[in-house]
Amino acid sequence: MRLSKIQKFLKINNINYTYSTDMYSKNEYGSISINDERTNYTSISEITGTRGTTVSGIWASYREDKSIKSFVTQSQENIIKRIQSDMDKQEK
């Protein structure tokens, strides 16, 4: 299961999300769409290098000041920390 640590975090925190997979060059890549008011994060997707054979990073997008921003990381833990921080801000 792709993006498993992030999915586990979302499930534990009862965050509404859907998981899907896409195929590219006979390889499977995961994507998560988030639809929950407790976080500004909207989607998380695995990204691939130029050959398309392996995951090279994770792309995440979020709402900020009426626009959509994004960042790339190689760590599921980094995304989990950012979502948790975002949720903490939303609670205040």
Residue pairs with C-beta under 8 A, 6 or more apart in sequence:
1 7
1 30
2 21
2 28
2 29
2 30
2 46
2 55
3 19
3 30
3 32
3 44
3 46
3 58
3 76
4 76
5 76
5 77
5 80
6 32
6 44
6 76
6 79
6 80
6 83
7 17
7 19
7 32
9 80
9 83
9 84
10 17
10 32
10 34
10 83
13 38
13 87
15 34
15 36
15 38
15 39
15 83
16 34
16 35
16 36
17 32
17 33
17 34
17 35
17 36
18 32
18 33
18 35
19 30
19 31
19 32
20 30
20 31
20 33
21 28
21 29
21 30
21 31
22 28
22 29
22 31
23 29
24 48
24 52
25 51
25 52
25 53
27 48
27 52
27 53
27 54
29 45
29 46
29 47
29 48
29 55
30 45
30 46
31 43
31 44
31 45
31 46
32 43
32 44
32 45
33 42
33 43
34 41
34 42
34 43
34 44
35 42
37 90
38 87
38 90
38 91
39 62
39 83
39 86
39 87
39 90
40 62
40 63
40 64
40 86
40 90
41 60
41 61
41 62
41 82
41 83
41 86
42 61
42 62
42 63
42 68
43 60
43 61
44 58
44 59
44 60
44 61
44 79
45 58
45 59
45 60
46 55
46 57
46 58
46 59
47 55
47 56
47 57
47 58
47 59
47 72
48 54
48 55
48 56
49 56
56 74
57 72
57 73
57 74
58 72
58 73
58 74
58 75
58 76
58 79
59 70
59 71
59 72
60 70
60 71
60 72
60 73
60 79
60 82
61 68
61 69
61 70
62 68
62 69
62 70
62 86
63 69
73 79
